[in-house]
């Protein structure tokens, strides 16, 4: 499900600033050519705030499990995979260089292509639903991923 503008403008600016200053970026093994960071402390506040939104949206009680941030450049792509870090996930576009479409594909019974704009998120069961990011068309795309454990339904 898409949640429009799940990140506030101020939060997008803060995350970009943190990323620009962050010195422990590594070459990513999932999306060749990209730089990424996993389990970074500067994402914790956003991870928790979005958890509260997702609990209200889904009715599940969630706990934070995993976070990551990745910078894609034009031509980069994320190969088709299922997640191994957390059973429930949200993928969010923080910043992109332009308004070009940079599709994500989720493989339910029929493949579903999703286009997210800056600040939008898409939540799904990452350990069950194969997904990929097709070749990035923008000059750059900064993206975050938050993973959660599902405990039970909220009362």
N, C-alpha and C positions, 0 to 999 in steps of 0.2 A: 504494500500500500504506500502511496505517495503522501507525504505530509509537506505541504507547501510552507516555505519560510520557517522551518523549524529552528534555524539559526538566525538570530537577530543581526542586524547590520554591524552593531558594535562587536558582537562575538566573532563575526567573520574577520573583521579588522584585527582583533586581538589574536586570533589563531594565525593569521598571515604573519603578524609581527613576531609571534613566538617562533614560528617556523623559520622565518628569515634569520633569527638570532640563534637558533638551535644548532649546535656544533656536532652532534652525534648522528648525523644522517648516514645511512648505509645504502649500498646498492641492494636493490630488492630482488629476492629470489622468485617471487610470484609474477612480477611484471618486469621483464628484462629491460634494462636501460633506465629504470626509474630510481629515484631516491626515496627512502622511506624510513620511518622510525616507529618502533613498537613499544607499547607500555610506557608512554611518555607522561610525566607528571603534569605538564601544562594542559593536558586534555581532561584531567580528572573532573574539574568543575562542570565542564560541558557534558561529559559522559553521565554524570549524576543527574544534571538538570533534564537531559533528554530521556533518561530512564523514567522520570516522573511523568513525562508526556506520554511515553510509550505504555506505561502501566495504565494510564487513564484511557488511552486509545484502544488497548487490546484486552484489558481486564486481567492480564497476567501480573503476578508478583515477580519482579525481576531483580537480579543483582549484577553489578558490573563484573565482567570477566576479562575483557580484552579491549585495548584501543590501538589504533594505528593511524598514521597519516602518511600520504604518499603524494609525490609530485610527478605527474605525467607530463611528457612533452609530446609534441606533434609526432604521430606515428607509433607511439607506445600503445601497448594493449595488455590486458590482463587475460591470461588463458582461461578457458573453461575449467571450473573446479567446484568442489564443495568445500565449505569451511571446516577447519578442524579446531578452531580456537573457541568457538561458542555456539550453542544451539540456536540462538536468536540474535539477529544483527540488524543494524541500520547503516546504510551507506549514505553519505552526505557530501554534496559539492560545496566546498568553501569558497573557492575563487577560480574563475577561468578567464582567459585573456580576451574573450569575445563571446558572441552569442551563437556560435556554431553548435550543432548538435553533436554530442559525444555519448552515443548509446551504450546502455547496459542491456544485456540479454539475460533473461531468467527462463530456465527450462522447466516449466510446469508440464502439463500434458501437451500443450502447444507452446512453442517459444513465444515469449512476450518481450518486446523491446520497450525500454523505459528511457525517457529523456528527462534529466533533472537540470534545473537552472540553479544558479548560485543560491545557497541557503536551503534548498529542498533536500529532503531525505526520503529514502525508500526502505521500509522494513520488511524482513522476510526470515524464514527459518533457514539459516545459512548452512547448517549441516545436512539439510534435506534437499534443498533446491540448488541444482547446478546453475552457475552463472558465470558471466564473463563481461569484460569491457572491450568493445570493439575498438579498432584503431582510433586513437584520439585525433580529432580534426583541428582542435584549437592549438595555438602555440604552446599553451600550458594549461594545466588543470590541477588544482590542489584539492585533495579529497581526504575525508576522514571516514573511519570505520569504527563503530562501537559494537562490541559483542557483549551479550548478556546470557546469564543462566536463567531458565524459566523454573520457578518453584511451584506455583499453583495458581489457581484463579483467585483474584481478589474478592473479598466478600462485600 
